[in-house]
Amino acid sequence: MKLRKTYFILLLLVTPFAFSQDGIPIYSDYLSDNLYLLHPSMAGAATHNQIRLTARQQWFDQEEAPNLQTLSFNARLGEQSGVGAIVFSDRNGYHSQTGGYLTYAHHIMFSRSEADLNQLSFGLSAGLIQSKLDETQFDPNDFDPIIAGIIQSSSYFNVDAGLSYNFLNFSGHFTVKNIIFQNRSLFSEKFEPNNQRQYLFSAAYAIGKYGSTWTYEPSLLFQWKERTGEQSVDINFKAYREMDFGQLWGALSYRRSLDGAEFLNGQEIKTQKLQYVTPVVGINYKQFMFAYTYSYQAGNVRFQSGGFHQITLGYDFLGSRPEPYDCNCPAIN
C-alpha cells in the first residue's frame, strides 16, 4: 500500500510537467451558465450580457494545492457582433500561470424573425499567458543541471477559435484551443513540446416547452489533445425549475478519461482511468446567479479522499435584445 501510494504521488508530480495545462484548465464550471469560458463563439450569443467570477480550490488540507480563479465578461454589440474578455490565475504547487484573453464573435441569424432561434456563431480569442516555476525552495544539495534555484518565467501568445450553432432547443459547439505552435523555455523541450493544441466538442438539448415549470437538459463534452492523444468525455444532466423569484437548477456530471495510467498494487500492475463525479447546484435571483460545484475523484488510487470545491458568482444585465427568444434554450436565454 505504501509503495502504491508513493508511486501515485510521483505520478501526480510528474504529470503536470509532462503534459502541463496551457491556458484555463477545463473543469465543469461551464455548467454554471459559463459556456463562454470554453467557447469563444459564445461571446455575446445570449440575450443578456454576462459577468462570471469563479474560484476553485482542491484539497483544502494540502499546502499549495491546485486552485483557479477566473473573471469573464461577454456582451453583444449591435445585431451581429459580440465581444468578451477573460483573466485568470491558476496555481499548482511550485507552478503557476496567469493570463488573459480578448474575444470577438460574429453571429448570423438564419430565422425569418427573431421569435425563433436559428443562429450560427464564429468566435476568435487572442490570449497572452505567463507561466512561472518557483525553484527558490528546492533543495540546493540535490544537484540537477536543469534546476537554477530561481523563479523561472515564460510568456507566450496563442489563439483559440470556435463555432457554435443554436437552433431552438439544441446547441452545439466546436472549439480549437492553442492553435499556434509555441516554443517555451520554462521546462526542457522533452517535457514541454511546442504543440499544445486541444479540440473541444460539446452539445446539449433542452427537453420541455418554452415557459414550462421544469426543463431538463442532457449534454456532453468531448476533449482531445493533439500532441499527447489524451481524450476524455463528460456526460451531463441538468434540470431547471422556474420559481417566482427566478430559477433553481442542478446538474450532475460524470467525466471519464479514455486513457489509463498504470500503478503497482503489491506485485500486480493495474490500470486506472481518471474519473470525476460532479454535482452542481445553482440559483438565479433576478439578475444574479450563484452556483456551487463539488467534484469527487473516483477510483481505487487517488491523492486523498477530499473533493474539489468551486463557487461561481454571476451577474446578467440587459443586452441588445430586450426579450428572450421564443424557445426553451438555456444556453441563449
ABEGO torsion letter per residue (X at the ends): XAAAAAAAAAAAAAAAAABBBBEBBBBAAAAAGAAAAABAAABGABABBBBBBBBBBBGAABBGBBBBBBBBBBBBBEAABBBBBBBBBBBBEABBBBBBBBBBBBBBBABABAABBBBBBBBBBBBBBBBBBBAAABBAABBBAABAGBBBBBBBBBBBBBBBBBBEABBBBBBBBGABBBBBAABBAAABBABABBBBBBBBBBBEBBGBABBBBBBBBBBBBAAAGBBBBBBBBBBBBBBAAEBBBBBBBBBBBABBBBBBBEABBBBBBBBBBBBBBBBBBEABBBBBBBBBBBEABBABABBBBBBBBBBBBBBABABBBBBBBAAAX
